[in-house]
Amino acid sequence: MIGMDMTPQETDTASARYLFRLRVSNTAEKQLREEWGRCRWVWNECVAMSRKVYRDNKATGADDTCGPAWLDKLLTEARQANRWLREGATVPQQQTIRDFGKSRAKALKDIKARLPMKQRAGMPRIKRDKDTRPSLAYTKRGFRVKDGRLYLAGGIELTVVWSRDLPSEPSSVRVYQDNLGHWYASFVVQVAAEPLPGAGRAIGIDWGLTETATTTEGAYDLPHAQHGKRAQQRLAHYQRQMSRRERPRNKPQTKGYRKAQRQAAKAHKKVARQRQDTGRKWAKSVARHHDQIAVEDFKPKFLAKTTMARKAADAAIGATKTALVEQARKHGRDLRLVDPKYTTMDCAHCGARAKHRLPLSERTFTCTACGASSPRDKNSARVMPVRAGFTPADVEGVRPGHLLRDRAA
């Protein structure tokens, strides 16, 4: 089954996020934190009202909802009664309600679909000041860019480090702070497609842990970079320092603890950026040299509760797949996400399906029908283009049998 069909005709323009570093003065940071305090209060009130509606419905059997429209009315009443809330801008508070509504709707949808607890989104929870970092969203009427500076509703003025030009007028912006204390502005803009010349080639991609991506062409295989494993010793050093310097609960941490904590955060940030950079470069190379891309729609979330959790996280399969989808959309390539069911059991040469699922320890696929033998991941990669409906002869000249074609349909 094909989960996604993105053809070049559908990619004339697309929304994208452009991220920029901010230079924030002490006055502006104080204003941002005060604004975040109000938005956090609004979020917590939404959580409280949602829980109240749930309890009332359970007790009376009613079917009342707690949607953004109703919460907007409560916000208007709260602003009229609370001067502290009125001192803040309306836009970020309303966007907080929108974010809450999306989060709650996703949780209710997963509950209705009867997904297991470990797979579904949880209901929105209270945001405590010490556990959450500031994040403020502004729509078009809540900000403007003038003379290279960003002006937010409420009289907040920020200096943007323009590392590149915006391709179009932004429709919204989110201002947030990361775990290192750095401030960023993420603009939503419309980006025009940049079609590349036709390459006349197709490729199939299978995700794994021995290699992050195994493809039908060996030259485009993505080996496991192991960025996290190489940084593990340094991270362990900082974490031991934090453990030694940690003070008892409810007491302020020492300067040495905060220094070690910052060093550990910097190391984690560096690893995350290395993974992102590796994935983007590989995705750019694949999109540049192939017109048709068949990708396994692999969701690595389930690996988080297995013994392979650390290696799976270090492989960054989800981030790499996202980068590939973005590059294909940007350059007008035909990318299709393929359902991973039975891809390790089908033979890429004759299309016959194995009677039993292969254990992970067995790394070689041998077909009992035609006798063909190949590495397990390589065989799965060759199955992808056929499942996606691409011409099999475009992929290393492989022509799978009619059985695989029938199953793909």
C-alpha positions in Angstrom: 0.0 0.0 0.0 1.3 3.4 -0.9 1.0 5.9 2.0 1.9 9.1 0.1 2.0 10.1 -3.6 3.7 13.5 -4.2 3.9 14.3 -7.8 5.8 17.2 -9.3 2.6 18.9 -10.4 1.6 19.3 -6.7 4.8 21.1 -5.7 4.6 24.6 -7.3 4.7 26.3 -3.8 4.8 24.9 -0.3 5.0 26.2 3.2 8.4 26.1 4.9 10.1 27.3 8.1 13.1 29.7 8.0 14.9 29.7 11.3 17.0 32.7 12.4 19.0 33.5 15.6 17.9 36.5 17.6 20.0 39.0 19.6 17.8 39.8 22.6 18.5 42.6 25.0 17.8 42.4 28.7 14.7 44.5 28.4 13.4 42.5 25.5 14.1 39.2 27.3 12.2 40.4 30.3 9.3 41.4 28.1 9.3 38.0 26.4 9.4 36.1 29.7 6.5 38.2 31.0 4.5 37.4 27.8 5.4 33.7 28.2 4.1 33.8 31.8 0.7 35.0 30.6 0.6 32.5 27.8 1.5 29.7 30.2 -1.3 30.8 32.5 -3.7 30.7 29.6 -2.5 27.1 28.7 -2.9 25.9 32.2 -6.4 27.4 32.5 -7.3 25.6 29.2 -6.1 22.3 30.8 -8.1 22.9 33.9 -11.3 23.7 32.0 -10.8 20.6 29.8 -10.5 18.4 32.8 -13.6 20.1 34.4 -15.7 19.5 31.3 -14.6 15.9 31.2 -15.6 15.3 34.8 -18.9 17.1 34.3 -19.7 15.0 31.2 -18.8 11.8 33.0 -21.0 12.7 36.0 -24.1 14.0 34.0 -23.7 12.0 30.8 -23.6 15.3 28.7 -21.6 15.7 25.6 -20.2 19.2 26.1 -17.0 20.2 24.2 -14.0 22.3 25.1 -13.1 23.8 21.7 -11.1 26.9 20.8 -14.2 29.0 20.2 -15.5 28.4 23.7 -12.1 29.0 25.2 -11.7 32.3 23.3 -14.9 33.6 25.0 -13.4 32.6 28.4 -10.2 34.4 27.5 -12.1 37.6 26.6 -13.8 37.5 30.0 -10.6 36.8 31.8 -8.8 39.7 30.1 -11.6 42.0 31.1 -11.4 40.9 34.7 -7.6 40.6 35.0 -5.4 43.7 34.4 -2.2 41.6 34.4 -3.6 39.6 31.5 -4.7 42.7 29.6 -1.1 44.1 29.8 0.0 41.3 27.4 -0.8 41.1 23.7 -3.9 39.2 22.5 -2.3 37.4 19.6 0.0 35.0 21.5 -2.6 34.2 24.0 -5.1 33.3 21.3 -2.5 31.2 19.5 -1.8 29.4 22.8 -5.5 28.4 22.7 -5.1 27.2 19.1 -2.1 25.1 20.1 -4.0 23.6 23.0 -6.9 22.8 20.7 -4.7 20.9 18.2 -3.0 19.0 21.0 -6.3 18.0 22.6 -7.9 17.1 19.3 -5.0 14.8 18.4 -5.2 13.0 21.8 -9.0 12.5 21.4 -8.5 11.2 17.9 -6.0 8.6 19.1 -8.2 7.6 22.0 -11.2 7.1 19.6 -9.0 5.0 17.3 -8.2 2.8 20.3 -4.5 3.1 19.9 -2.3 1.6 22.7 -1.1 4.0 25.4 2.5 3.9 24.2 1.5 4.9 20.7 -1.1 7.6 21.2 -0.7 11.3 22.1 -1.4 12.1 25.7 -3.9 14.7 26.8 -2.4 18.2 27.3 -0.8 18.7 30.7 0.0 21.6 33.0 3.1 23.5 32.1 5.3 24.4 35.0 7.7 27.3 34.8 10.8 25.2 35.7 10.0 22.4 33.2 9.1 24.4 30.1 10.9 26.9 27.9 9.3 30.0 26.4 7.6 29.6 23.1 5.4 32.4 21.6 3.4 32.2 18.4 2.3 35.3 16.4 0.1 35.5 13.4 0.4 38.2 10.7 -1.4 40.8 12.7 0.9 40.3 15.7 4.3 41.1 14.2 6.1 43.0 11.4 9.6 43.0 10.0 11.0 46.5 9.4 14.5 47.7 8.7 15.9 44.3 9.5 14.3 44.1 12.9 11.4 42.1 14.3 8.6 44.0 16.1 6.2 41.9 18.1 2.8 42.9 19.5 3.2 44.5 22.9 6.1 46.7 22.0 8.8 44.0 21.9 11.7 44.8 19.6 14.2 42.1 18.5 17.4 42.0 16.4 17.4 39.2 13.8 20.6 37.7 12.6 19.7 37.4 8.9 21.7 34.5 7.6 19.7 34.4 4.4 16.8 36.3 2.8 13.2 35.4 3.3 11.8 34.1 -0.1 8.3 35.7 0.6 6.4 37.7 3.2 6.1 35.5 6.3 2.6 34.6 7.4 3.5 33.8 11.0 6.4 33.5 13.4 7.3 31.6 16.5 9.8 33.0 18.9 11.3 30.5 21.3 14.3 29.8 23.6 16.3 26.6 23.4 18.0 24.6 26.2 21.2 26.7 25.9 19.3 30.0 26.5 19.5 31.1 22.8 16.5 32.8 21.3 15.3 32.0 17.7 12.6 33.2 15.3 11.0 30.6 13.1 9.1 32.3 10.1 6.5 30.4 8.0 6.9 31.4 4.4 5.8 30.2 1.0 8.7 28.7 -1.0 8.5 28.1 -4.8 9.6 24.8 -6.1 13.1 24.6 -7.7 12.7 21.8 -10.3 16.0 20.0 -11.2 16.7 18.6 -14.6 15.4 15.1 -15.2 17.7 12.3 -14.2 15.7 9.4 -15.6 16.4 7.2 -12.6 14.5 5.6 -9.8 15.6 4.5 -6.4 14.3 2.4 -3.5 15.2 3.1 0.1 14.9 0.8 3.1 15.7 2.0 6.6 17.7 0.0 9.1 20.1 0.2 12.1 23.2 -1.5 10.6 23.0 1.2 7.9 20.7 4.1 8.3 19.5 3.8 4.7 20.0 0.9 2.3 19.3 1.7 -1.3 19.0 -0.1 -4.6 22.2 1.7 -5.7 25.1 1.0 -3.4 26.6 4.5 -4.0 23.7 6.1 -2.2 23.7 3.9 0.9 23.8 5.9 4.1 26.1 4.3 6.8 25.4 4.8 10.4 27.3 7.9 11.3 27.3 7.2 15.1 27.6 10.8 16.1 26.1 10.1 19.5 28.4 7.1 20.1 31.5 9.2 19.5 30.2 11.9 21.9 29.2 9.5 24.6 32.4 9.7 26.6 32.3 13.5 26.7 28.6 13.5 27.6 29.2 10.9 30.4 31.9 13.2 31.8 29.5 16.2 32.1 26.7 14.0 33.5 29.0 12.7 36.2 29.9 16.3 37.1 26.3 17.1 37.4 25.6 14.1 39.6 28.5 15.0 42.0 27.5 18.7 42.2 23.7 18.3 42.5 22.2 19.7 45.6 19.1 18.3 47.5 15.7 18.9 46.1 14.1 22.4 46.6 17.6 24.0 47.0 19.2 26.2 44.4 21.8 24.5 42.3 25.5 25.6 42.5 27.4 27.5 39.9 29.4 24.4 39.1 26.3 22.3 38.5 24.8 24.9 36.1 28.1 25.0 34.3 28.2 21.2 33.8 24.6 21.3 32.8 25.3 23.8 30.1 28.3 21.9 28.8 26.1 18.7 28.5 23.4 20.7 26.7 26.0 22.0 24.2 27.2 18.5 23.6 23.7 17.2 22.9 23.0 20.2 20.6 26.1 19.5 18.6 25.2 15.9 18.1 21.7 16.8 17.0 23.1 19.3 14.5 25.5 16.7 13.1 22.7 14.2 12.6 20.6 16.9 10.9 23.5 17.9 8.6 24.3 14.4 7.6 20.7 13.6 6.8 20.2 16.8 4.7 23.3 16.3 2.7 22.4 12.7 1.9 18.8 13.7 1.0 20.0 16.4 -1.3 22.2 14.0 -3.1 19.4 11.4 -3.6 16.9 14.0 -4.8 19.4 15.6 -7.2 20.1 12.3 -9.1 16.7 10.5 -9.1 13.3 11.4 -10.5 11.4 8.7 -8.7 12.0 7.9 -5.0 10.3 5.0 -3.2 10.8 5.2 0.6 9.8 2.8 3.3 7.2 4.5 5.5 9.1 3.4 8.6 8.1 4.8 12.0 11.0 4.2 14.5 9.0 5.2 17.5 8.4 1.6 18.6 12.1 1.1 18.9 12.3 3.6 21.8 11.2 0.8 24.3 13.5 -1.9 23.0 17.2 -2.7 23.6 18.0 -0.9 20.3 16.6 2.4 21.6 20.0 4.1 21.8 21.2 3.0 18.4 17.9 3.8 16.8 18.0 7.4 18.3 21.6 7.8 17.1 20.6 6.8 13.6 18.0 9.6 13.4 15.8 7.8 10.8 12.8 10.1 11.4 14.8 13.3 10.8 16.5 11.8 7.7 13.2 10.7 6.2 11.7 14.2 6.9 14.7 15.8 5.2 14.3 13.5 2.1 10.6 14.4 1.8 11.4 18.1 2.0 14.1 17.9 -0.7 11.8 15.9 -3.0 9.0 18.4 -2.5 11.4 21.3 -3.1 12.9 19.9 -6.3 9.7 18.5 -7.8 10.6 14.8 -7.5 8.1 12.0 -7.4 8.4 10.6 -3.9 6.2 7.9 -2.5 6.0 6.4 1.0 5.5 2.7 0.9 3.8 0.6 3.6 6.6 -1.6 5.2 4.4 -4.7 5.7 6.0 -7.9 4.3 8.8 -6.0 2.5 11.3 -8.3 4.2 9.4 -11.4 3.2 8.9 -10.7 -0.5 11.5 -11.7 -3.1 12.6 -8.8 -5.3 13.4 -11.1 -8.2 10.4 -13.4 -8.5 7.8 -11.8 -6.2 7.3 -14.9 -4.0 6.6 -14.4 -0.4 8.3 -16.3 2.4 6.0 -18.4 4.6 7.6 -17.2 7.9 8.9 -13.8 9.0 12.7 -13.5 9.1 14.2 -12.9 12.6 16.4 -9.8 12.9 19.5 -12.0 13.4 19.1 -13.4 9.9 20.7 -10.8 7.6 20.5 -12.7 4.3 17.3 -13.3 2.4 17.1 -16.5 0.4 14.0 -17.1 -1.8 12.7 -20.7 -1.6 10.9 -20.3 -4.9 13.7 -19.0 -7.2 16.8 -19.5 -5.0 17.9 -15.9 -5.3 20.0 -14.8 -2.3 20.9 -11.2 -1.3 21.4 -9.1 1.8 18.1 -8.7 3.7 18.0 -4.9 3.5 19.1 -4.8 -0.1 16.2 -7.1 -1.1 13.8 -4.9 0.8 15.1 -1.8 -1.0 14.5 -3.4 -4.3 10.9 -4.2 -3.4 10.1 -0.6 -2.6 10.0 0.8 -6.3 7.6 -2.1 -7.3 5.3 -1.4 -4.4 5.4 2.3 -5.3 4.4 1.5 -8.9 7.6 2.6 -10.6 9.1 0.8 -13.6 11.2 -2.1 -12.2 13.7 -1.9 -15.1 14.7 1.6 -13.9 16.2 0.1 -10.7 19.3 -1.9 -11.5 17.5 -3.7 -14.3 15.5 -5.8 -11.8 12.2 -7.2 -13.2 10.2 -8.7 -10.3 7.5 -11.2 -11.1 3.8 -10.7 -11.3 3.2 -11.9 -7.7 4.9 -8.9 -6.2 3.0 -6.6 -8.6 -0.3 -8.1 -7.7 0.4 -7.7 -4.0 1.5 -4.1 -4.4 -1.8 -3.3 -6.2 
